[in-house]
Amino acid sequence: MSEPKIGVVGLWHLGCVIAATWSKLGRVVRGIDFDEINVTNLSKGQPPIYEPELQDTIQASLEQGLLSFSKDPAHLKDCSFVFLAYDTPVRDDDSSDISLLEETIEAIASHLAPKTILIVSAQLPVGTARQFRTKLKAVDPSLEVVYSPENLRLGEAINCYLNPGHIVIGADEPQAGQAVAELFSPMQAECLFMNLPSAEMTKHGINSFLAASITLANQWADICTAVGADFAQVAAAMKCDPRIGKRAYLSAGIGFSGGTLGRDLQVLEGINQQIGDQSPIFGDIWQYNKGRVKVVGKVAEDALGNLQGKTITLLGMTYKPGTSTLRRSLPLEVAYDLVARGALIRAYDPKADWSEAQLPERFESFASVYEAVEKADLVVLLTEWPEFKSLDFSEILKKMGGTIFFDTKSFLLERFEEMESLGFTVLRIGRSPDNLKERS
């Protein structure tokens, strides 16, 4: 008997990765999106966003006849499992906009075959999955909803999907949960079964925990700067504690971006307000992070004085390495803040889709780091692209107008001594300028 066909609705990063990965596993996949341009491009093997391996996987699956794309939801009629995989839109205040998901449920419900299981991988505010289930069952009582939140990392998403470690399966009907577990059996991961709201809360819990870790790290780093400690050393020691661990989010920086963590914090803050402000920490973390964007401007003014007319080069503008998207990019917010302080911005990013965002005035992008640093009074590293590890800093210093390099992530830590010997003044979060020359 042939394997059941899989549908994927919503084809941006998440949906493209899901569709590509299942087709890579040999499944027949029907991709649906209501954006005609996106469907046309995908049918030619061109995904809407850069992700390592994604384009090659889609092109190979198209050639094998395993993957097809359409605007027509009737394309789902012979699919036993359908993933709802839109990247849930986030408003400017990080609240979730689920209107697109609601409209999609309405559009596809009548086209689903009896007993189809809708697997929601889009990020949902807790309580939403049961609303979707009620809507589907009003169309056909045999339809089911399972919530299985994704934990993909941009830049390594296909590998993450194939090797998840564990899979959360939220289902109010146990048989539907078991069917999804069987579907995911090629991943050889532990399946964690729970009801729909528990699965939604699991995603909120993970992301708010990570957001809290990032916020704590930044606050500890600020205190380290004030007292003459080195947060890089403090963090390394903390990670040796088995209760914290090597992979803990303990890197000082300018906060989190991308919308994912903020979205979960805002969901939890909304519930907090409903229950009488009993759990204010989530809103406090969100507020702190919103103000973190001004750290670069403050450090720049401390180093250069008034920024009016000063040239600042920003290296890395996507919100994390391994992606082309500028949506919800904190580095872009940094650029806006620096321009508001009077600076002229020169920027470089190896993959950024500049057409995707509204760029500030006095902002110019360049095709190489060495072009971008021309006459710069200050260079700021914002996103940890691996290619920055191998930069020729003697060449960069020759082209700059100044000597100050600010690494907001301590990404080039092992090269700081070399850079300082060349004549750079290296700044980083979590260590005061007065003790940068100290070596331990």
N, C-alpha and C positions, 0 to 999 in steps of 0.2 A: 504494500500500500504506500502511495506517495506521501511525503511529508505535507502537513497542512500549510497552505499559503499564508503569508504574513502581510498585513497592511500597515503602512506608516502614514499618519496624517500630520502635516506640519513639517516642512522641509527647510529648516535653517540648520544650525549647528547640531542640535540634539537629534532631530529627525534624520538628517543626512547620515550621521554616525550610526544610528540604529539601522537604517535601511542598508547602508553599505556593509555593516558587520554581519547582519543575518544573510545577506546575499553571499558574502565571503564564506560563510559556513555552508553554502550550497542550497539555501532556501530560496524559493520563488517569492519575491517581494514586490508589492504594489505600493508605490509612493504617491501620495496625494497632497497637493498644495493648491490653493486658490489664486496664487500669483502666477499669471500666465508667463511672464518673463522668466521667473525662477524655474518653472516646469520646462520651458523651452531650453534653457541653459543646461539644466540637469540631464535632459534627454540627449544632450550633446556631450555629457560627461563633465560639465563645469559646475561644481558646487558653489553656493553663494558666499562661502567663507573658507579661508585657508585653514587646513588642519592636516598635519603630516599623514601621509598614506591615503587620505580621503579621496582625492581626485583619481588616483591610480586604481583604487578599489572600485569606485563607481564605474570607471571606464571598462575595467575588466568584466564586471558583472553585467553591464549592458551588452558587451560583445558575446557573453555566454547566454544571453537571453534570460538571466535570472532576475533582472531588475528593470522595472518600467515606471514611468512617471505620467501623471495625468492630473487635469483639473476636475475631472468628473468623479464624484463619489461613488458612482455605480461601478467603478473599477474595483471596489472593495467587496463586491457581492459574493465572491468565492473564497474570501479570507476567513479562516477560523479564529485568528487573533489579529486585532488591530491596535496598534500603538497610537495613542494621542501624544504627540511629541513636540508640540509647539514650545519654543522657549517663551515661557509666560512673560508677557510684557510687564515692565516695571515703570511706574510713573516717576516723576521727578522727586517725589518724597519717599521713594522706595516702596510704596504700597503696590500691591498686586492688581493688575488689570486683567480680570479673567473673562472679559466680554468676548474676546476672540475665541476662547475655549468654549464658552456657552453657545456662541453662534455655530461653531464647528459641530458640536453635539447635535444641534438642531438639523444641520445640513446632512450629516451622515447617517443618522439613526434609522431612517426608513430604507437605507441601502444595505444595512447589515443583515447577513444571513441569520436564521434562527440559531441560537446557542453560541453566537459569536461572543468572545470575551474581549472587551475593550480594556487594554492595559494602559493606564494613564501614567506616563513618565514625566509629563509636564509638572512643574512645581505648583502645588495647590495650597491655598490657605486651608487650615484644618476645618473639616466639615463640608468641603466642596465635593469630595468624591461621592459622598452619600447623596448629595443633590443630583449629581450626574447619573447615579444609579437609578434614582427615582424617575428621572426623565426618560432613560432608556427603557425601563420596564413599562412605562406608560405606552410605549410604542410596541414592544414585544416582551412579555414577561420572561421569555427564555434568555434574554440578553443579560450579561453580567459585566460588572466593573471590578477590576483589580487595580490597586494602586501600588506601583513599584517605582519609587523615586530613583532617579539616576544620581550617580556620584562620579560623573566624568570630570576629567581635568583637561582643560584646553591644552593642546600641544601633545597630548598622549591619550586622546579620547578613545581611539579604537582599541588600543591595548587595555585600557581601563575597562571597557565594555566586555572584552573577551575574558578578562581576569579580574573579576570584581571582588574576590575575597569572600564576600557574602552578598546575598540578595534579599532585600526586604520585600515581602509579599503581603500586602494588605488586602483582605477579602472578607466580606460579610457572609459569603457562601463558601464553605470549606472546599467543596469540590472544584470550584473555580480556581481557588488558590493552588490546589494540587495540580490542576491542568497547566497552570502557568509555571509551576516548579518543573514539571516534565518538559515543557518547552525550553526552559533555561538549562536543562541537564547538560548540554555541551560545555557550559561554562565551568562545570565541576566545582561549584561554589556552595557554601552552606546557605540554605534557604531559611529565613526567619519569618514565621507565619504570625500574623496578627490581624486585628480588624482594621477597617479603613481609617478611622481617625487616629489609631495608634501609629499606622504607617506614615500618615501625614505629620504627626507630631515627631516621629523619629527624624524626619528631614529637618524640621524646625529646630529640634534639639541639637543635631550635629552642627548645623550652620551657626546657630547662636553660640554654641560652645567655642567654635573656631573664631567667631567674631570677638568673643570675650577674651580668648587667648591673645589675639592680635592686639587688642586694646590694652590688656595688661602689659604685654611686651613693650608697647610704645610708652606707657607710663613709667615702667621701670627704666627704660632707656633715658627718658627725660631726667629722672632722678639721678641716674648714673652720670649724666652730663653735668649736673649741678654739683655733685660731690666728688668728682674726679675719678669715678670708677669707669671700667670698660665693659659695656653691656655684652659685647661679643664673648668675652670671657665668662661673664656671669651666666649667659644663656647656655654656653657649652657645658658648664658645671651643672646647671639645672637639668639639662637633658640626660645627664648621667644618672639622675634619680629614677629608679624603675617605676615610680608612680607617675612620672611625667613622660619620659621616653625620648628617643632620638628624633622622632618625626614631629615632635610638638611644634606648634606655631609660635615660636619664640624668636622671630626675627624682627628687629626694630625697623621701622619704615614710616611711610606716610599714610598708613591706613589701608583698608580694603576697598576694592571697587568692583565693578562688574554687575552690581545689582543683586546677586544671589544671596549674599550674607545679609545685606541690608533689608531685602525683602522679607526674610524670615524674622528678623528683629522687629520689623513693623507689624507683621502678623501677631507676634506675641505681645507687642505693646498694645495693639488694638484689643486683644483679649484682656490684658491687664486693666485697661480703662473700663471694660465692661464689668470686671469683678471688683472695682473700687480701688484701683491703684495699689494692689497688694504685692505686685512683682515689678517694681519700677526699673530694675537693672537693665532690661532689654532696651527700653527707650533711652536710658542714660548712655548705654554703649553706642547706640545709633547717633545720638547728639554729639558725643565726643568725636566719633569718627568723621562726622561732617565737617568739624572744625579742623581736623588734622591736615586738610589740604593746604592750609596756610603755613605749614611748617617750612616748606621750601622757600617761600617768600621771606619769612622771618630770618632764616639762615642767610639768604642772599643779601638782605639789607644789613645784617650784622657784619657780613664780609666785605660788602661793596659800598655801604652807605645808601644814599638815595639811588633808586634804580632807574630814574628817569634817563632815557637814552642809552642805558647800559645794554650790552648784547649778552644774552644767555642762551647757551646751546643745551637742548634737552635730548638725551639719548634714550630711546625707548618710549613709545607713546601708547601702545596697546596696553590694556590693563594687566596683562601677564604675557610671558613669552609663549610662542607656539600658536599664536592666533593673529588674524588680520583685523579683527574687529576693534573699532574705537567706541562702540556703544558702551556707555556708562564707564568710560575710562577715567580713572583718577588722574593720570598724567595730563590728560587734556584739561581737567579742571585746574591743575597746577599751572598750566600754560595761561589760562584765562586770568588766574590770580596774579601772575607775574606781569602780564600785559596791563592789568589794572593798576599795578604799582609803577608803570612807566617803562618796563623793559621791552626790548626788541628780542623776539624769539626766533632762533634757528633750530630746526628739529631734524632728527633722523630716526627712522624705524625701518627694519628690514622687510616687514610684511604689511604695515598699516595700510588700510584702504582709506585714503584721504577723502575720497568722495562720499564716504559714509557719514561724516560728521561736519557740523558747522564749525569752521576753524575761526579762532579769534583774529582780530586785526593785528598787524605787525607780527605776523606768524608766517614763516617760510620753511618749507620742507626741502630736504636735499637727498640726493641719491647715494651719498656715502657719508660716513662719520667725518672724514677728512675735509670734505666740503663744508659740512655743518659747523665745524669748530673754528672756521676762519674768523679772526678778530674777536673771538669770544672773550668776555671778561670773566666768565664763569661757565663751567661745564657741569651739568647735573645728570647723573645716571638714574633713571627712574624705573626701567623695566629690564629684567635680568636676561637679556638675549645672550646665548652662549658665545656668539661671535665677539662680544665685547671683551671676553677673557684674553683674546689674542691681539688686541689693538697695539699699534706702534705708538707708545706714549711720547717718545722723543719727537716723532713727527707731529703729533698733536700739539705738543708744547710749542714747537716752532710756528705753527699756524695760529695759535691763540694770541689774543691781545693781552691776556692776563695769565695767572698761574694757578688759579683756584679750581679744584675738582671736587665736587660734592657727590659722594656715592650714597644715595639714600637707603640702599639695601645692604651695604657692606659686601657687595657682590665681588668686588675685586680685592678683598682683604689681603690675599696672599701676594698681591702686587703693590701694596701701598708703600712698602719700604723702597722698592725700585723707583716708584713714581716720585717719592720725596727726594731720593738721591738725584733725580733728574732736575729737580727744582720746583715740583708741584707743591702747593699747599693742599693737603687732602683733608676734606671734612667728611664726617659721617655721623649719623644719629647714634647716640648712646655713648659718645666720648667727647669730652670738651676739647676745643682747639688747643688749650694750654698744655694738654698732656699727649698730643698726637705724636710728638717726637719720642716719647718714652717707649722703650722696648722691654718686654718682659720675657 
